[in-house]
Amino acid sequence: MSAATIQIRAGRLDDLDALSKFTRKTFRWGDYIVEAWPHWVESARGELLVAELDGALVGTVHVRYVGAREAWLEGVRVHPAFRHQRIATTLIQDAHRRAKQKRCRVMRLETFSYNRRAQRLFEKLGYRCVVQYARYRARAAQELAPTMRAAKRADAARCWEIWTTAPHGQRAQSLTRAPFGWLWWEFSLPRLREAIRAQRVWLSADARAFMVLGREELHALVLAGTPRGMRELLQGAQGLAKRQKLSRAYWFAPYTARTRALAAQTRFTLDEAGMLIYEYVL
């Protein structure tokens, strides 16, 4: 069957029933896409696409616009009975075309290291893996009372200086997990300032390291500075988790020998590794 017979259109709410029939077992625990679908249909910050063959819904993808020039690809799904017919390729290429029309300069996505089939597809389409991330976790600990302080607006320049002079691996190609959703974006000075205004940035006592927390639970999304300062902040995160009556604190970081050693020094253990961030220049 040729790619020319594949029809691409915008996703609708009434597609959910057909979609749910072939996405129930995407992962061992199911699939998030059914829950996300209504939001994707209504969101003005993205485009939800579906593929049809002879009127049957056989695939989907969602493009999220996370900045003036950045796009994030997610929710790539193809009906198992219709694989190897260029459906995913056609959907992704159409997503590229639409992102270009929005003047995006880059499209990114995340896949796990064990998903070799997806990696082969993305690499064939011109994507390259730019960083591997991991998630670490630690129990909330009351005895590790935070010695750090919340950053103020006047601290933005100092934090940005720390970030821009951090080691290459520590800065992870300047990509960090965003404070919303499951996506990575380019960390920038405006985004740092926004996080400071939202009171999600913490400085070490000597102001030589900083940490940015997410909006959900207690997730450390950005960490940079001296080893001593970063240890203080990770220990402080465990104290903050206890203060907020949470059972755990989490830390998203590039999966490197340096971060593994830092995790071991601060009672963080590996929760999940193999998060591969791919990038395609539009």
C-alpha positions in Angstrom: 0.0 0.0 0.0 1.5 3.4 -1.0 1.9 6.4 1.3 -0.4 8.3 -1.2 -3.4 6.5 0.1 -2.8 7.6 3.7 -5.0 10.6 4.6 -3.9 13.0 7.3 -6.4 15.2 9.1 -6.9 16.9 12.5 -7.9 14.7 15.4 -11.4 15.0 16.9 -13.0 14.0 20.2 -15.1 11.4 18.4 -11.9 9.6 17.3 -11.3 8.5 20.9 -13.2 5.3 20.7 -11.4 4.0 17.7 -8.0 5.1 19.1 -8.5 3.4 22.5 -9.0 0.1 20.8 -5.4 -0.1 19.6 -3.6 1.8 22.4 -4.8 0.0 25.5 -1.6 -2.2 25.6 1.0 0.2 24.2 2.9 -0.1 27.5 2.7 -2.7 30.3 0.6 -0.3 32.3 -1.6 0.9 29.4 -1.3 4.3 27.6 -1.6 7.9 28.7 -2.8 9.0 25.2 -6.5 8.3 25.9 -6.4 10.6 29.0 -4.4 13.3 27.1 -6.6 13.2 23.9 -9.4 15.7 25.0 -6.7 18.2 26.0 -4.8 17.8 22.8 -8.0 18.3 20.7 -8.8 21.5 22.5 -5.3 22.9 22.9 -4.3 25.9 20.9 -0.6 25.2 21.5 -0.3 22.1 19.4 -1.7 20.1 16.5 -3.2 16.7 16.8 -3.0 14.6 13.7 -4.6 11.3 12.7 -3.9 9.0 9.8 -6.8 7.2 8.0 -6.8 4.3 5.5 -10.1 3.7 3.7 -11.8 5.7 6.4 -10.3 3.8 9.3 -8.2 5.5 11.9 -4.8 3.8 11.9 -2.4 6.2 13.5 -1.8 9.4 15.3 0.8 11.9 16.5 0.7 15.2 18.5 2.9 18.2 18.0 3.3 20.6 20.9 4.7 24.1 20.4 6.7 24.8 23.5 8.3 28.0 22.5 8.6 30.5 19.6 10.9 28.2 17.7 10.7 24.8 19.4 8.3 21.9 18.8 7.9 18.6 20.7 6.7 15.4 19.1 4.7 12.9 21.2 2.0 10.3 21.0 3.3 8.5 17.9 0.9 5.5 17.6 0.1 3.1 14.7 -2.5 0.4 14.8 -0.6 -3.0 15.0 -2.5 -4.4 12.1 -1.3 -1.6 9.8 2.4 -1.3 10.7 5.2 -1.3 8.0 3.0 0.8 5.7 4.8 4.2 6.2 2.0 5.5 8.4 4.3 6.7 11.2 6.7 8.2 8.6 3.8 10.0 6.8 2.5 11.4 10.1 5.9 12.6 11.3 6.8 14.2 8.0 3.4 16.0 8.0 4.2 17.2 11.6 7.6 18.5 10.3 5.8 20.4 7.6 3.4 22.0 10.0 6.1 22.9 12.5 8.1 24.6 9.7 5.0 26.7 8.8 5.0 27.8 12.4 8.7 28.8 11.9 10.0 26.3 14.4 13.7 25.5 13.9 13.8 22.2 15.8 11.6 19.3 16.6 12.4 17.0 19.6 11.1 13.9 21.2 11.8 11.3 23.9 12.0 7.6 23.6 13.4 4.9 25.9 16.7 3.1 25.2 14.9 -0.3 24.9 12.7 0.9 22.1 15.0 0.1 19.2 12.3 0.0 16.7 11.3 3.6 17.4 15.0 4.7 17.4 15.6 3.2 14.0 12.5 5.0 12.6 13.6 8.4 14.0 17.2 8.0 12.9 16.0 7.1 9.4 14.0 10.3 9.4 17.0 12.4 10.3 16.8 12.6 14.1 19.9 12.3 16.3 20.1 11.5 19.9 21.5 14.5 21.8 21.4 13.4 25.5 20.3 10.5 27.7 18.4 11.4 30.9 17.7 9.5 34.0 15.4 10.0 37.0 16.7 9.5 40.5 14.7 9.4 43.7 15.3 9.8 47.4 13.2 9.5 50.5 12.0 12.6 52.2 14.3 13.3 55.1 13.5 15.6 58.0 17.1 15.5 59.3 18.3 17.1 56.1 16.9 20.5 56.8 17.5 22.9 53.8 20.3 25.3 54.3 19.7 26.8 50.8 17.5 29.8 50.2 14.8 30.7 47.6 16.2 32.7 44.7 15.1 36.3 44.2 14.7 38.3 41.0 18.1 39.9 41.6 19.7 36.4 41.6 18.8 35.7 38.0 22.1 37.0 36.7 24.1 34.9 39.2 22.1 31.7 38.4 22.5 32.3 34.7 26.3 32.7 35.1 26.4 29.4 36.9 24.5 27.7 34.2 26.5 29.1 31.3 29.8 28.2 32.9 28.7 24.7 34.0 30.5 21.7 32.4 29.2 20.5 29.1 27.8 17.2 30.4 26.2 19.0 33.3 24.3 21.3 31.1 23.0 18.4 28.9 23.2 20.3 25.6 21.2 23.0 27.4 18.1 20.8 27.4 16.2 20.3 30.6 12.9 18.7 31.4 10.1 21.3 31.3 8.0 22.0 34.5 4.9 20.8 32.7 4.1 17.6 30.8 6.6 15.0 29.8 8.9 17.0 27.5 12.3 18.6 27.3 13.1 22.1 26.2 16.0 24.6 25.9 16.7 26.2 29.3 17.0 30.0 28.8 17.3 33.2 30.8 13.6 34.1 30.3 12.6 30.6 31.5 14.9 30.9 34.5 13.4 34.3 35.4 9.9 32.8 35.1 10.9 30.0 37.4 12.2 32.5 39.9 9.0 34.5 39.8 7.1 31.3 40.5 9.4 30.6 43.5 10.7 27.4 42.0 14.5 28.3 42.1 16.8 27.6 45.1 20.4 28.8 45.7 23.0 27.0 47.8 24.1 28.9 50.9 27.3 30.2 49.2 25.3 31.1 46.0 27.6 28.8 43.9 24.9 26.4 42.8 21.2 26.5 42.0 18.3 24.2 41.4 15.0 24.6 39.6 12.0 22.6 40.8 9.0 21.5 38.8 5.4 22.3 39.4 4.3 18.8 40.3 5.4 16.9 43.4 9.0 17.7 44.1 11.0 17.2 41.0 14.5 18.8 40.6 14.6 19.6 36.9 17.7 21.8 36.7 20.8 21.5 38.8 24.1 23.3 38.2 27.1 24.7 40.1 29.9 23.4 42.3 29.8 19.8 43.5 29.5 21.0 47.1 26.6 23.3 46.3 24.8 20.7 44.3 25.1 18.2 47.1 23.6 20.8 49.5 20.7 21.4 47.1 19.9 17.7 46.6 19.9 17.1 50.3 17.8 20.2 50.8 15.3 18.8 48.2 14.8 15.9 50.5 14.1 18.2 53.4 11.6 20.2 51.3 9.8 17.0 50.4 9.4 16.2 54.1 8.2 19.8 54.7 5.6 19.4 52.0 4.5 16.0 53.4 5.7 14.1 50.3 7.3 10.7 50.6 10.0 11.2 48.0 12.0 13.8 46.1 13.0 13.2 42.4 15.9 14.5 40.3 16.0 14.5 36.5 19.6 14.6 35.3 21.8 13.5 32.3 22.8 9.9 32.8 26.6 10.4 33.3 29.2 9.1 35.7 29.2 12.5 37.3 25.5 12.5 38.1 25.6 8.9 39.2 28.3 9.7 41.7 26.5 12.8 42.9 23.3 10.8 43.4 25.2 8.2 45.5 26.6 10.9 47.7 23.2 12.4 48.5 21.1 9.2 49.0 19.4 9.3 45.6 19.0 6.0 43.8 18.3 5.3 40.2 14.6 5.2 39.5 14.6 5.1 35.7 17.3 5.4 33.1 17.4 5.3 29.3 15.4 8.4 28.5 16.8 9.3 25.1 16.2 12.9 23.8 16.2 13.0 20.0 16.4 16.2 17.9 15.6 17.0 14.3 16.6 20.3 12.7 13.8 21.6 10.6 
